[in-house]
Amino acid sequence: MKKILIICMLFTLSFGIERPKFEDFLAGYERNKASMLNYEGMPAFALSENLLAVLKQPNAKLNKYVKYDPFLNLYLVRTDFSLIPTPMGDEEKLTRNDWVGIWDPNKPYIGHIKYLAQNIDEKDQLDFNSKIGLLGTP
């Protein structure tokens, strides 16, 4: 009986998913670092070859932008220079079991998605405290 129990436990543990390490997300950060930049003193990331999403800061305002989204606090900016965009994943394919993290070179922000928004007036929620940043998967 003990042998069957041990075999069942080993079989179950062999299919367990290991928690990703900080280095897993750091590799993604390094790979996509070229798409993140400061634009007029505000953090921004490339959406396409000539479009930026710029995070609004409390004491700063952009002079020239295409559109401002007050719900996301993002400016959409068209640039004259070429950018290297991050390949975007399909958020709808994520499940609550998938590991996600905020790309940061200094501190790990790793966890799961707690809730995926279903309506436009809702926001996705994570099961860990984080800063605002680019969400990635290992």
MOCOR-V53656 format. One line per field, one symbol per residue. ss: DSSP state (h for helix, s for strand, l for the rest). psi: psi as a letter, one per 30 degrees, with the letter a starting at -180 (. if undefined). burial: # if it has 16 or more other ideal C-beta (glycine too) atoms within 10 Angstrom, else .. Layout:
ss: ???
psi: ???
burial: ???
//
This chain:
ss: lhhhhhhhhhhhhhlllllllhhhhhhhhhhhhhhssssllsssssllllssssslllllllllllsssllllsssssllllllllllllhhhlllllssssllllllssssssslllllllllssllllllllssll
psi: eeeeeeeeeeeeffgkkkklleeeeeeeeeegeffklkjhgkklkkeafgkkjkkkleglkkejlelkjfefhkkkkklflkljlkkkljfffklffkkllkjkfekkjkalkekkkflfglkkklglkllkakkll.
burial: ...................#.#.###.##..#..##..#..######....###.#.....#..#........##.#.....#.##.......#....######...####.#............#......####.#
//
